[in-house]
Amino acid sequence: MPNSWYVMLWKNDKNFNNVMRLCINDNSFGISYDINENLNSINIARIDLIMNNMGKTSGEKRIPKKCLTIIKEEMKIGDIIFLCKGSNILGVAFIASNYIFDLKENNKFWLPHRRKIKIISLFKTPAKSNKQLRHTIHKV
């Protein structure tokens, strides 16, 4: 049985629509946390080191490490994702690929840790999540 995930596509700011358009046009979504190395080539110790160099505390590293692990290892092809802006659900899709690292350095809205998706529906009127979303990825 597939898992279901809430995925916040971008922080709730004026640039959200740019990111949403990129996701729709590419049939994918991504996350970053300023980790610009392929997760298939590094381990948690390397992620810790990168975040230490950013001045992150152990508490500040917990959520990014969890979300990076989810997108790389826990999400599976066929899982359902709800595309979210804050607690508003804008659409629903299926995961259509394994983890992909795609760094596009000239686009500040592109997030390099990605999964291809097959969009099922984009809603004209957003639905509301039953959970207050504080992190990028939540299991439903």
N, C-alpha and C positions, 0 to 999 in steps of 0.2 A: 504494500500500500504506500502511495507517495506521501511525503511530508508536505506541509504547507508552511509558507514563510511570508511575513510582512517585510518588505524591502523599501526603505526610504531612499529615494533616488538621489536626493541632494538636500542640503539644509534648506529650510523654509525661508528663502530670500528671493530677491529680484532676479536671480540667475536660474531659478528652478526651471523655468520654461525652456531655457537653452539646453539644459541637461536632459529634460524629458524628450525634447525633439531629437537629440542625439541618440537616445535609447531607442526611440521608435524607429528612426531611420536605419539604425544598425541592427535592430532586433537583438539588443543586448542590454545589460545593465552592468555597472561596475562600482567598485569601492576603491579607496586609495589609502587614507591615513598617512599620506606622504611616504609610503614604502614603495620605492620605484625599482624594485628588483623582483624577478620572477620567483614566486613562492615555491615552484618546483625545484629551484636551485638553492634555496636557503632553508635554514631551520629556525626554530623559535629563538635559539641563542643569538642568531644574527638579527632577528627582528628586535630582540631586547637591546642589542648594541646600537642599532639604528635609532631606536626610541630614546635610549640613554643620551645619545648625541644630540637629540632634540630637546633634552632637558625634561623628559617625561618621568614622572614618579611611577612606582610600581602600580599604584591605583589607577593612574592615567593610562597605563599600558594594557590593563586587563581587558577592557572592552574591544579596543582595536585588534588585539591578538585573537580574541574569541571570534570576531566577525571575519577576520582573514582566514581562520581555520574553517569556519562554516562555508565560506564561498569556495575554498579550495577542496575541502574533504567531505563535509557533511551534506551539502546540497547534491542531489542526484538528478540525472536526466529523468524527466517525467514529474518531478516535484512541481507543485503549484506555488506561484508567487503572486502576492498582491502588491501592485505598484503604488507606493504611498508618497504623499506629501504631508508630513506631520501625521495626524491620525486620520486624514482623509485618504480613502482608497480610490485611486483614479482608474484602475484597470486590473485585469487578471491575465496571467500568462503561465506557460509551462517552461521549465528549464529544458533547453534543447541541446546543451553541450556540456562537456567537462570544463574545468577551470581553464581560462585563457589569460595569458599575460600579453597585453597590447599597450605599449607605451607610446603615446602620441604627444611628443614634447611640445608641440606648438599649439596645443589646445588646452586651455586651463580648465575646461569643463569636462574633459575626458578623464575617466577614472580607470587605471590600467588593469586592475584585477577584475576580470569579467566572466560572465556566463552569457551565452547566446540564449535567447528566449523565443518562444512562439506566442505572440500576443493572441489571446482569445477574444478579449473585449476591452475597449476603453470606454469608460462611463461618461455620459453627458453630465450627469449629476453625481458627484462623488458620494460614495458610501462612507460610513464611519467605522473605524476599527473599534473592536470591543476592548482594546488594550491601549493604554497610553504609551506611545512609542517614544523611547528615549535613546535608542541605539539604532544603528543602520539596519541590522537584520535581527528579526525576532522569529522564533518558531511559533506557529499558531497553535 
